[in-house]
Amino acid sequence: MPDAPPSETALKLTPLAAAHAAAGARMVPFAGYSMPVQYADGVLREHLWTRENAGLFDVSHMGQARLTGAHAAAAFESLTPGDFSGLKPGKQRYSLLLNAAGGIVDDLMAGRPMTAAGDVDEGLFLVVNGACKDADFALIGQALANGPFAGRAALARLDDRALLALQGPRAAAALAAHAPEVADMAFMDVRRLTAFGVDAIVSRSGYTGEDGFEISVPAAAAHAVWDALLADPTVRPIGLGARDSLRLEAGLPLYGHDLDETVSPVEAGLTFALPKRRRTAGDFPGAARILDELARGPARVRVGLKVLEGAPAREGAQVAGADGQIVGVVTSGGFSPSLRQGVALAFVPPSLSEPGTPLFVLVRGKPQPAQVAALPFVPHAYVRKP
């Protein structure tokens, strides 16, 4: 979903707008908000700092909500291919909102936060993309009002909460100083706890490929939480520029670029979000197309590309085969600070998707040699339980 031009729509501010101004951030329009693209260190240093230490991101533009009621999980499954009826307390899952044609309306996280005492939130805690949140919540609300779950589940937006992401190898130590319980959490755990003196919902997850956390707190407390975390010398503020280069190195798709309503989960390489129970039942939107692609294979697939010579290939660059024929298109691309070369995500035919396959990317009309690479470009550093 493209953002409206700033001239047509007044940009919203996150609860941390004053903190960004004080830190000298360069602000840009993003998802209808004024957001920091970088601070004084610049994108390259911010990227490398996060890989080596801990980076703090304002992601309060994202949409947060609670889906409540005894039938919340079943209701959510009517819109997604995930298994939420079987989601264990204290866990969250990545999933997808799908349209009737099997295209991706948005990707999201949904979890069942649990307290240290073992108390479990009723229903689901949702986090969706900022640019899509109004449409997502309208879609979910309509399904709850008009479908078989009318009156049996309810959606409540949490617009009064901020969301921070603390990412990097020193993130756990930095956050544990304020919330010791997080030290025992593993990747995709989600807990409701008291941290910084306020009610927080903390998941061990993120969008950088590094270990880290996403921290939901009341909007009124966001500035104090931000300052408390930055008091740790291992933590620095990081902007959207480095967030994008980090997620690209991690091989993670960006909605509106690598994913949209024409792209299926199979084409996108997200079949891990299609558990066996749901595949067998075939009871999710777009199941006919998706199950057919699982059986026969899709016409295109998302791959990683390393650009071997020349400038990085950006979104929209054409991909050519060895014979010069156009075979695909780059959907995300840029310079990798960790690898010191251009990397990209692209869609190509399955026959050209094997790592090591030689291809070309057209940059300003000039073909540059590239090679299909296994994803992620930089290994993930998620903390998992043995």
N, C-alpha and C positions, 0 to 999 in steps of 0.2 A: 504494500500500500504506500504510494509515494506521499511525501510530506507536501503540504500546501506551501506555495512560495511565501516568504516572510511578508512580502508586500500585501498579501491578501489576508493573512491570518496573524493576529497578534500572538507572539510566542509566549508560552507559559514558562513559569519559573519553578524550579524545584525548591524544596525547603533549604537547600544548601547554596542558593544563588549568591548570598552575601559572602559565604566562605570562599567561593570560587573567585569572586571579585577581589577579595583581600589577598588571595594567593597569586594574583596577576594572571589568571587563566585567560586564554583566548577563546571567546565564546562563538559558537556557530549554531544555526538552526538544525535541529534534529528531532524527528518524531513530534513536531509541533512545539518543542521546548527550546529554550536557549541553554545549550550544554557546552561544557568545557572540552575543546578538542585537544588542547595541550596546555601545559604550564611552562614555567621558565626553563626547565631542563630540555624541553623539546621531545618530540615523539621517539626518536632513536634512544635517548638516554632513559626515558620513562619505560620503554619496552624492556631494555636490558636490566633496569633496576627491578622490575617485576619478576623477571626470570631468576634473578639472583637474591632478592630480598623480599619485600612485600609492597605491593601497590594498592592504593585505596581509590576506588572508583565510586562516583555518584551515579547510580542507575535508578534513581527515583522516578524517572519517566516511565518505567515499566508499569504494567497494570497488575495490581494485587487484588485478590478477592477471596471470599470464603463461599464454598458451596456446601450448604447445610441440609440436614434432614436425613432420615433413615435410609432414603433411597438415593442419596447424593451420588454415590459411586455408580450405581446402575444408570442413573440419568446421564452422567458424564460419559459413560460408555456408548450412549446412543449417538454421540458426536465424535468420538475418538476410537482408534483401534486398540487402545491400551487395556490392560487388566487392572482395573482400579477396585473391583470387588475383592480381589485377592491381595491388595496392597497392605503390607504389614504396618502396624503402628510404628511411627518413628522413621518411616521411609518416604522417599519421593521418587517419582518417575518422570522421565522425559516423554512427551507424547505430542500428538498432532491433532489439530482440528481439521477435519476433512470435508470437502464438498461432495455432492452426489456423484461427481465424475471422478472421484479419487484424487483430486488435486488438494494441495495443502493450503488451507486458509490461514494457518499460523502454527508455529511450534511453541511449546510451553513446558512448564514444570507444574506438577501437581503432587502434593504430599499430604501425609497425615501426621502433623506435628505431635510429639509426645513430650511430656515433662519428665524430669529426672525421677519423679515419684511413680511414673508409669501411667499417669493420666493421659488420655488420648483425646484430641480434638474431634468433635463430631464432624463428619463430612470431609471436605478437602480444602487445602490451602493452595490457591492457584497463583502463578506468576506468568503473565503473557507479555508479548512484545509491545513496546510503547506506541508504535505507529499503528498497531492493530487493535489496541485494547478496547476502544469504543465499539468497533464492529464486532469483536470477539464477544464482549459481554452482552451486546444486543442479541447476537446469535444464540448464546447460551440461554439468555432470558426468554427468548421466543420459544425455544425448545421446551423449556420448563413450563411455560404458560400454556402451550398448545398441544404438547405431546402427551404420551401415556403417563408422564410423571407430573402432570399438572397438579399443584397443591401438595406434592409429596417431596419436593426439594426446592430450595430457594438460593438465589445468588445475592450476595452482599458485597459491593465494591468496597475496597479499603483505601479510598482516596486520601484518608487522613494519616497514611503511613509513608515513610520514606524507605528507600532500599539502598544499602551500601554493599559493595563487593570488595572484600579484602583478599588479595590473591598473591601467591608466591610462596617459596619454601620457608619463609619466616612468618607467614600469616598466622599459623596455628599458635606459635608462641606469643605473638602480639595480641591476639584475641583472648587467649587463655589467661592473660594477666587481668582481664576484666570479667571473664566468664570461664572459670576453670573446667567446667563440664565439657567444653568443646574439645578438649584434648582426647577424650575417649570416642569422639565421633569418627565415622568413616565416610568415605565418598557416598553421597546421596542419602545420608542420614539427615533428618530434620527434627529440631527440638524447639519447644517453647520454654523459655527460661527468663530469669531476671538477670539483665546485664546492664551496666552503666546506670543502674537504679531504675530501669524501665522494663516494661514488658517487651521482650524481643522474640522473634521467630528466626532461628538460625539454621541454615542448611549448609552442609559441607559440599559445596558445588561451585560452579562458576563458568566463565566463558573464555578462559585463557589457556586451558590445558594444564595449568599449574594446580597444585593443591590450594585450597582456599575456601572462603565462606561467603554466603550472601546473608545479609543481616537486615531484617525488617524491624523498624522501630517507629514509634509515634513521630509524626512530622515535627512536632514541637521540640523533640529531643535530638533531632538529627544533627544540629550544629554542635551540640555538646559531645555527642558520640564521635563525630568527625574529628574534633579537636583532641579528644582523649586518645584516639588511635594514632593521630599524627604526632603526639607527644613521644611516641616510641621512635628512636632514631633509625630503626630499620624500615619504617613505613613512610612513603611519600605519596602525594596525590598524583593520580594518573588520569589522563584524558582519553577521549574517545578515539583519538588517532592510534595510540598504542593498544587500546582495547581491540581495535580492528586488526592490527598487524599480529597481535598475540593469537587471536582466534583463528586467523588465516593460517599461521604456522601450525596450530593445533588441528587444522583440517575441519573446523566446525562451520557449518553453513550459516549464512545470514539471510533472514527472511526479507523478501523483497528484492533479493539479488540471486542467491543460489536456490531459493525456494520461493514458489508462488502458487497460484491456484491452477496452473497448468502442469506442475511438477508432482509426480506421485512419490510416495515413500520408497518405492522400489527403485525408481530412476535416481533418487537422491542418495541412495545407499543407506537408508534409515530403516532397514528391515528388522533391526533389533527392537524397534518400537511396535512390532507386530507379533505379539506372543502367540503361541500355538493355540491356546483356547479360542482366541478371537479369530484366527485364521480358519480353524475348523468350523466355527459357528458361521463365519461370513456375515456377521450381523452389524457391520459398521458402514458408514457412508462410503460409496465408491468401491465396495468390496469386489464387484464383478471385474472391474479393470485391474485392481490390485492383485487379486488372486490369479487372474490370467497372466499378468506380468511375472508373478512368482513362478508360474508353471512354464511359461514359454520364453520368458526373458523380455525386458523392455527394449524399446527402439533406441534409447540413449541412456547413458549412465554418467553420474558425476565422478570425476577423477581429479587427482592432483597433477599439476604440471610443474616441472622445474625449467626455468628459462636458462638455457646454457650460454647464450651470448646476447648482448644488447640490453636495451632498457626493459624494465618490468612490463608485462602485459597487463593492461587494466580491463575492467569490466567492458564487455562489448567487443573486445578484440576477437577476430576470427581465428579459428584453428584449422590448419591444413594438414593433409596427409603427405606422405613422402612424394606423391605424384603431383602435389600442388593443388589438389581439389579440396574445396572447403568441406570440412567434416564436422565442425562444431563451433562453439563459442565460449569465450571466457566469461564467467559470471562474477568472479572476485579475483583480484590480482594486485600485487604490489611487491615491494622490496622486503625481503626477510632479514631483519637485523641479526638474527641468530645464525643464519646460514650465509649471509652476505651475498645473496643472489635473488633474482626475481622468482616468485612462486605464484601459482594461480590455481583456482578451481575452475573446472570447465565441464561441459557436457559433450560427450563424443559417442560414436557407436560402440557397442560392447566389444566388437572385434578389434578395436583400437584402445582398449582399456587396460591391457596388461602392463604392469610396471616395467619400465625399460623401453616401451614402444617409442620410436622416434617420431616426432611431429614438428610442426612449425606453428608459431604464433605470428600473426600479422600486426606489427606495431607501426602505426602511421604508414600503412601500406607496404612495409618492408618485411619479408619473411625472416624470422629469427628462429634458430634451432631450439627445440624444447624436447622434453622427455617425460613420459608418464611416470609419476612417482607414487609410491605407496603412501597412504595417509595414516597417521598425521606426519607432517614434515618434521616436526619436533616432537619427540615422545612425550606422552602425557605423564604427569607426575601425581596422579590421584592417589590418595591414601585409602587402601582397601583392607578389609579385615582378612586375616589368614584363612 
